[in-house]
Amino acid sequence: MKQLLFSLFLFLGAESFPIYANNPVDISLSIIRTSDVSNGNIKSEPLPLLITLEDYTITLPATDVDYTLELREENGTPIYTAFIPQGSTQIVLPTTLSGEFEIRLVTITYYYIGILEL
């Protein structure tokens, strides 16, 4: 009976805390506009971006722009940078990274910003 109650507690506890390292985690990124004009044309406001983190793989929607991915420490120091060409939908981060980081997906005229925990 004690084992059954303990198992039930573990099951209910898992339902209360559904985010684990191996489960996908959605991360909503905010937009920061750095310029209202690109090549002389006013661009429409980009939509918010939803990315997914599973283990060390980031999945994002395919777009028609190139991104530079930046991970920054709490003090703003960049610790990882990668180029994401247009149309790409995944990038794998180094497994040596751990902790909480500010994530930025940067374009010429705007960037997305959010918090990422590895």
C-alpha positions as CSV (number, residue, x, y, z in Angstrom):
1,M,0.0,0.0,0.0
2,K,2.8,2.4,0.8
3,Q,4.5,1.6,-2.5
4,L,1.2,2.3,-4.3
5,L,0.8,5.7,-2.5
6,F,4.4,6.6,-3.2
7,S,3.9,5.7,-6.9
8,L,0.7,7.8,-7.0
9,F,2.5,10.7,-5.4
10,L,5.3,10.5,-8.0
11,F,2.7,10.3,-10.8
12,L,0.8,13.3,-9.5
13,G,4.1,15.2,-8.8
14,A,5.1,14.6,-12.5
15,E,1.7,16.1,-13.6
16,S,2.4,19.2,-11.4
17,F,5.8,19.8,-12.9
18,P,5.6,18.8,-16.6
19,I,8.9,20.4,-17.8
20,Y,11.9,18.1,-17.8
21,A,15.2,18.2,-19.6
22,N,14.0,15.7,-22.2
23,N,10.6,17.2,-22.9
24,P,10.1,20.0,-25.4
25,V,9.8,23.5,-23.9
26,D,8.1,26.3,-25.9
27,I,9.8,29.7,-25.5
28,S,8.0,32.9,-26.6
29,L,10.4,35.6,-27.8
30,S,9.6,39.3,-27.7
31,I,10.5,41.7,-30.6
32,I,12.9,44.6,-30.3
33,R,13.0,46.8,-33.4
34,T,16.4,48.3,-34.1
35,S,15.4,50.2,-37.3
36,D,12.1,51.1,-38.9
37,V,13.5,51.3,-42.4
38,S,15.3,48.6,-44.4
39,N,16.7,49.4,-47.8
40,G,14.5,52.5,-48.0
41,N,11.3,50.4,-47.5
42,I,9.2,50.5,-44.3
43,K,8.8,46.9,-43.2
44,S,5.7,45.5,-41.5
45,E,6.0,44.6,-37.9
46,P,7.3,41.0,-37.5
47,L,5.1,38.6,-35.6
48,P,6.2,37.2,-32.2
49,L,8.3,34.1,-32.5
50,L,7.7,30.8,-30.7
51,I,10.7,28.4,-30.6
52,T,11.0,25.0,-29.0
53,L,13.9,23.7,-26.9
54,E,14.3,19.9,-26.6
55,D,17.6,18.8,-25.0
56,Y,20.0,21.1,-26.8
57,T,18.1,21.4,-30.0
58,I,16.2,24.6,-30.8
59,T,13.5,24.3,-33.4
60,L,12.1,27.5,-35.0
61,P,9.8,28.2,-37.9
62,A,11.4,28.5,-41.4
63,T,11.7,32.1,-42.4
64,D,12.9,34.1,-45.3
65,V,15.6,36.0,-43.2
66,D,19.0,35.0,-41.8
67,Y,19.4,35.1,-38.0
68,T,22.4,35.4,-35.8
69,L,21.7,33.4,-32.6
70,E,23.3,34.9,-29.5
71,L,23.3,33.4,-25.9
72,R,24.3,35.9,-23.3
73,E,25.0,35.6,-19.6
74,E,23.1,37.5,-16.9
75,N,25.6,40.4,-17.1
76,G,25.1,40.7,-20.9
77,T,28.3,39.0,-21.9
78,P,27.8,37.0,-25.1
79,I,29.0,33.3,-24.6
80,Y,27.7,31.7,-27.8
81,T,27.0,32.9,-31.3
82,A,25.8,31.0,-34.4
83,F,24.6,31.9,-37.9
84,I,21.1,30.5,-38.8
85,P,20.5,30.8,-42.6
86,Q,17.1,31.5,-44.0
87,G,14.9,28.5,-44.2
88,S,16.7,26.6,-41.4
89,T,14.4,25.1,-38.7
90,Q,16.9,23.7,-36.2
91,I,20.1,24.4,-34.5
92,V,21.9,22.3,-32.0
93,L,23.6,24.0,-29.1
94,P,26.8,22.7,-27.5
95,T,26.1,20.3,-24.6
96,T,28.8,22.1,-22.5
97,L,26.4,25.0,-22.0
98,S,24.3,25.0,-18.8
99,G,22.3,27.5,-16.9
100,E,20.0,30.4,-17.7
101,F,20.8,32.6,-20.7
102,E,19.3,35.5,-22.6
103,I,18.6,34.3,-26.1
104,R,18.6,36.7,-29.1
105,L,17.7,35.9,-32.7
106,V,19.1,39.0,-34.5
107,T,18.3,40.3,-38.0
108,I,19.4,43.6,-39.6
109,T,16.3,45.6,-38.4
110,Y,15.0,43.8,-35.3
111,Y,15.8,41.0,-32.9
112,Y,13.8,38.5,-30.8
113,I,14.7,38.2,-27.1
114,G,13.8,35.7,-24.4
115,I,15.1,33.5,-21.6
116,L,16.5,30.1,-22.2
117,E,17.4,27.5,-19.5
118,L,19.7,24.6,-20.4
